[in-house]
């Protein structure tokens, strides 16, 4: 079976096969639509895409993924799962770190894309603890700390 890469992904493309690794996943809930599973997937060339599995397919596909905690991607499209979607094990071996490390200078001067989650590596100098704060309609955890850039 021929495997396509994510660079060939187009909104009109159906019935294609792609070998992907789950980088991150999280669940969301909306009163209108119920719960859905969101995932960030990556192909063997390092191209990432976000995928959404709607509530009606969760039970069928849920057993094939491992839950992570973060979301990050800059692909132009989002992949939707449909009832004919099948997920199988893969022999794809990839030891990439899956990090998009940004330089502190680009963060300070605002030259990075602020709509995409980025990765930074630094040393935590002081940790202010975890506070619960109200955000929109729910409570969220807020963490405050000072991070020093390390090269």
C-alpha positions in Angstrom: 0.0 0.0 0.0 1.4 3.4 -1.0 1.7 5.8 2.0 1.2 9.5 1.3 3.0 12.2 3.2 1.3 15.2 4.9 2.7 17.6 2.3 0.3 16.0 -0.2 -2.7 16.7 2.1 -5.5 18.7 0.5 -9.1 19.5 1.7 -10.6 17.5 -1.2 -8.4 14.4 -0.7 -10.3 11.3 0.5 -9.4 7.6 0.6 -5.7 8.1 1.2 -3.2 6.3 3.5 -0.7 8.1 5.7 1.7 6.7 8.4 1.6 9.0 11.4 2.8 9.2 15.0 0.7 10.7 17.7 2.6 13.5 19.4 0.0 15.0 21.6 -3.7 14.5 22.3 -6.4 16.2 24.4 -10.1 16.1 24.8 -12.4 19.0 24.6 -16.1 19.5 25.3 -18.6 21.8 23.7 -22.3 21.9 24.9 -23.5 21.9 21.3 -21.4 19.0 19.9 -20.3 17.0 23.0 -16.8 15.8 23.5 -14.1 15.4 20.8 -10.6 14.1 20.7 -7.9 16.4 19.2 -4.5 15.1 18.2 -1.3 16.4 16.8 0.1 13.8 14.4 3.5 13.8 12.6 4.6 11.9 9.5 8.1 10.5 9.0 9.4 13.7 7.4 8.4 15.8 10.5 5.3 17.5 9.0 2.7 17.9 11.7 -1.1 18.2 11.4 -4.0 18.5 13.9 -6.7 15.8 13.7 -10.2 15.9 15.3 -12.2 12.8 16.2 -15.8 13.8 16.8 -17.9 12.3 19.7 -19.7 9.7 17.6 -16.4 8.0 16.6 -14.6 8.3 20.0 -15.5 4.8 21.3 -14.4 3.2 18.0 -11.0 5.0 17.7 -10.1 5.9 21.4 -8.3 2.6 22.1 -5.7 3.4 19.4 -4.2 6.5 20.8 -2.2 7.5 23.9 -3.2 10.7 25.6 -0.7 13.6 25.8 -1.2 17.0 27.2 -0.2 19.7 24.7 -1.1 20.9 21.2 1.2 22.3 18.6 1.2 22.4 14.9 1.5 24.8 12.0 -0.1 22.8 9.2 -2.5 24.6 6.9 -5.3 22.0 7.4 -6.9 19.9 10.1 -7.6 16.3 9.5 -11.1 14.9 10.4 -11.8 11.3 11.2 -14.8 9.7 9.5 -16.6 6.4 10.2 -14.5 4.6 7.6 -11.2 5.7 9.3 -9.0 2.8 10.3 -6.0 3.0 12.6 -3.4 0.2 12.7 0.0 -0.3 14.3 3.0 0.8 12.3 6.6 -0.2 12.1 7.6 3.5 11.8 10.5 4.1 14.1 11.3 7.7 14.8 13.3 9.1 17.7 12.9 12.8 17.0 12.4 14.9 20.0 9.3 16.6 18.5 10.3 20.0 19.8 10.2 23.3 18.0 12.8 25.1 20.1 12.6 28.9 19.8 15.3 31.3 20.6 14.6 33.6 23.6 15.5 36.6 21.4 12.6 35.8 18.9 10.2 35.5 21.9 11.3 38.8 23.4 11.1 40.7 20.1 7.8 39.1 19.1 9.0 37.7 15.8 7.6 34.2 16.4 4.0 33.2 15.5 2.1 33.7 18.7 -0.8 31.6 17.5 1.3 28.4 17.7 2.5 26.8 20.8 6.3 26.8 21.0 9.0 25.0 23.0 11.6 26.6 25.1 14.4 25.2 27.2 15.6 27.0 30.2 16.4 26.8 33.9 13.6 27.6 36.4 15.0 30.1 38.9 12.0 30.5 41.2 8.7 28.8 41.2 5.7 30.7 42.5 3.4 27.7 42.9 0.1 26.8 41.2 -2.9 29.1 41.5 -6.4 28.3 40.4 -7.9 31.2 38.4 -11.1 31.8 36.6 -10.8 31.8 32.8 -13.9 32.4 30.7 -16.3 29.8 32.0 -14.0 27.5 33.9 -11.2 27.4 36.5 -7.7 26.7 35.2 -4.3 26.2 36.9 -1.9 29.1 36.6 1.8 28.6 37.1 4.2 31.4 37.7 8.0 31.0 37.5 11.1 32.8 36.3 12.9 31.0 33.4 16.6 31.7 32.6 17.8 31.0 29.0 20.4 28.4 28.7 22.4 27.6 25.6 
